[in-house]
Amino acid sequence: MGAVKNMYMDDAESILSVTANKLMDGEFSEDDALKVLEKNLEILTLIGLEDKYDALAVIYEMTDQLFKDINA
């Protein structure tokens, strides 16, 4: 069971990371990001995110950190 949980964790992190990067690059609008998150909500809820808006908040934290890393 641990391997399955790790797989979902990796998938969820990938979804969040790719979405954050696409937002930063201007490839995605917020609406696009919400569509991706809603489509992948089953995986995201397995890692403790309650809904697509909860996931978007995590993405905003990630983009803030990416912005700080790039501009440091």
N, C-alpha and C positions, 0 to 999 in steps of 0.2 A: 504494500500500500504506500510505503514511503516513496517509491520510485514514481508512482502516479502523481502523488502530491508535488514532488519536485518538478515533474513535467508540467503540471498546471501552473506552478509558480514561475517557471521559465517562460511559458507561453504568455502569462499575464504580464510579466515584466517586459517581454518583447512588444506586446501590444501597446503598453503604456509608453515605452521608450520610442518606438517608431512613430506613434501619434504625436508625442512631444516634439520630436525632431521635425516632423512635417509641419507642425504649427510654427515652430521657430523659423523654418525655411520659407514659410508663406505658401506651402503647397496645400495646406488644409486651412479652412476657416473653422471657427468654433463649432458651427453647425455640422461640418464634415466630421470633426472629431467626435461630436456627440453621436453621430450615426455609427461610426466605427465602434464606439464604446457600447452602444446599445446592442449592436450585432454580436458583440463578444461578452455580453453581460454575464452569461452563465459561468464562464471561466473567471471573470473578475470577482463575482460573488464568492467563488470558492476560496479566494485569497483574503476575503473579509471586507471587500468593498460592497456597500449596500445598493448603490444604483449608479447610473451613468454620471450623475453630477458629483458623487463622491469620487469617482474615478477621474473626472475632469479636475477636481481640486488637487488630486495627486499629480496630475499632469502639469498643472500650473506651478506646483512646487518644483517639479523637475525642470520646467522651462526657466524658472527663475534661477535655479542653480546652474543650468547650462549657460544662461546669459552671463551670470557672474563669472563662470569659468572662462568663457570666451573673452570677456572684456577685462579680465584681471591683469 
